[in-house]
């Protein structure tokens, strides 16, 4: 399947899910072209544009102008920025605003923002009128390569991250690479952790390419577009094979079981830890734990840590500002993770770089001992 094609500077990744198939467009200037791209593919002519207080001043006006030009009436829904927005309170606000805009089932919710806005907007689109169309316009690297693709939507609970939600595939994803120039260095690095993840799952050649070309990816241009397209293709392939995470799709959670526990431990305080940073630390921990279990060489864990540290990401729990709760509390968060089945711990472990696998029934005693050691 040759799903990546070139048209001018725009790359297209196709996600072939039968009647729910959709395209991911990647390249510069896509917000200005959003109205035309949406109108050419979808029937509806009304949209609720969900965004946040950080993104709205930067891109909402341009997106609305593009929609107006294409004859699409739009209503903005501006929510607070940050992980804490993924709550029932803000979900209800979004749903009410979508209904106020009289969005019907063939109309759409457009998510203009990062992973938080995409996750919450997709959940709203999935439940309003039992499902309306959904368009992702991701504005962070993390959302462009990960959360905007695959149909996972949701909000957080006091019991853990993303525990409440639905699968609701987008009808179109427009990843405008120009917007990445407005990201802080920290935000871009956090997104890069998800890019590196795809190499560590099952594409060792891609990870080696990133080791050699990461500076060009950070600078921008063709290397950045190539990295985003390769990441989206990797995720699309997995989603098509296992849309509802009954098997292979769980591999996309490499580093996330540890990472989500660390996010919960910091109460989702972005001044201390953002999602991609948690994933970075989590991927190092997953490789180190694999070595501890005699599944992989410690050299692989050192290689992963070396690269992530080189790009400026945190790789140790001690890199997180402030005190963390004891290992037992982290273990409680892990026990609530979505990948737990029948009370048995499931981790994504590895036999080496690019050789990840789903490990069922991981001994809790080994995990708690490992966390105590790393927490010290």
Secondary structure as GFF3:
##gff-version 3
##sequence-region A 1 376
A	DSSP	beta_strand	4	7	.	.	.	ID=ss1
A	DSSP	beta_strand	10	15	.	.	.	ID=ss2
A	DSSP	three_ten_helix	18	20	.	.	.	ID=ss3
A	DSSP	beta_strand	22	27	.	.	.	ID=ss4
A	DSSP	alpha_helix	34	41	.	.	.	ID=ss5
A	DSSP	beta_strand	46	52	.	.	.	ID=ss6
A	DSSP	pi_helix	56	60	.	.	.	ID=ss7
A	DSSP	alpha_helix	61	69	.	.	.	ID=ss8
A	DSSP	beta_strand	73	79	.	.	.	ID=ss9
A	DSSP	three_ten_helix	83	85	.	.	.	ID=ss10
A	DSSP	alpha_helix	88	100	.	.	.	ID=ss11
A	DSSP	beta_strand	108	113	.	.	.	ID=ss12
A	DSSP	alpha_helix	115	127	.	.	.	ID=ss13
A	DSSP	three_ten_helix	128	130	.	.	.	ID=ss14
A	DSSP	beta_strand	133	138	.	.	.	ID=ss15
A	DSSP	alpha_helix	141	142	.	.	.	ID=ss16
A	DSSP	pi_helix	143	147	.	.	.	ID=ss17
A	DSSP	beta_strand	155	157	.	.	.	ID=ss18
A	DSSP	beta_strand	160	164	.	.	.	ID=ss19
A	DSSP	beta_strand	172	176	.	.	.	ID=ss20
A	DSSP	three_ten_helix	177	182	.	.	.	ID=ss21
A	DSSP	alpha_helix	185	202	.	.	.	ID=ss22
A	DSSP	alpha_helix	204	219	.	.	.	ID=ss23
A	DSSP	alpha_helix	222	241	.	.	.	ID=ss24
A	DSSP	three_ten_helix	248	253	.	.	.	ID=ss25
A	DSSP	alpha_helix	256	265	.	.	.	ID=ss26
A	DSSP	alpha_helix	275	292	.	.	.	ID=ss27
A	DSSP	alpha_helix	298	310	.	.	.	ID=ss28
A	DSSP	three_ten_helix	317	319	.	.	.	ID=ss29
A	DSSP	alpha_helix	327	335	.	.	.	ID=ss30
A	DSSP	beta_strand	347	350	.	.	.	ID=ss31
A	DSSP	beta_strand	356	359	.	.	.	ID=ss32
A	DSSP	alpha_helix	364	375	.	.	.	ID=ss33
###
